[in-house]
Amino acid sequence: MTGGDQARYQGALEAVAQLGDARRERVNEAATAGVPELPWVALLIVYEFNYPFSGPLKVAPTAFRLALERMRAVT
């Protein structure tokens, strides 16, 4: 390895180390700052809509049973 190759290699190692440091800073900042309330509420609503038949906001089977009874009565 020539002196120039070694200098480029060292520069690349330093650049990778700086990228890692910057990422760690962003992760630490996000962890300490927390997530604002509105995005948490939005995530909760999306979760509830993905699972409509379970959880505290579930859709009860009452309306489905009534509709099924009416369909059976018609046929």
Secondary structure as the mmCIF struct_conf table of DSSP 4:
data_model
#
loop_
_struct_conf.conf_type_id
_struct_conf.id
_struct_conf.beg_label_comp_id
_struct_conf.beg_label_asym_id
_struct_conf.beg_label_seq_id
_struct_conf.end_label_comp_id
_struct_conf.end_label_asym_id
_struct_conf.end_label_seq_id
HELX_RH_AL_P HELX_RH_AL_P1 GLY A 3 ALA A 33
HELX_RH_AL_P HELX_RH_AL_P2 GLU A 37 ASN A 50
BEND BEND1 TYR A 51 TYR A 51
TURN_TY1_P TURN_TY1_P1 PRO A 52 PHE A 53
BEND BEND2 SER A 54 GLY A 55
TURN_TY1_P TURN_TY1_P2 PRO A 56 LEU A 57
HELX_LH_PP_P HELX_LH_PP_P1 LYS A 58 ALA A 60
TURN_TY1_P TURN_TY1_P3 PRO A 61 PRO A 61
HELX_RH_AL_P HELX_RH_AL_P3 THR A 62 VAL A 74
#
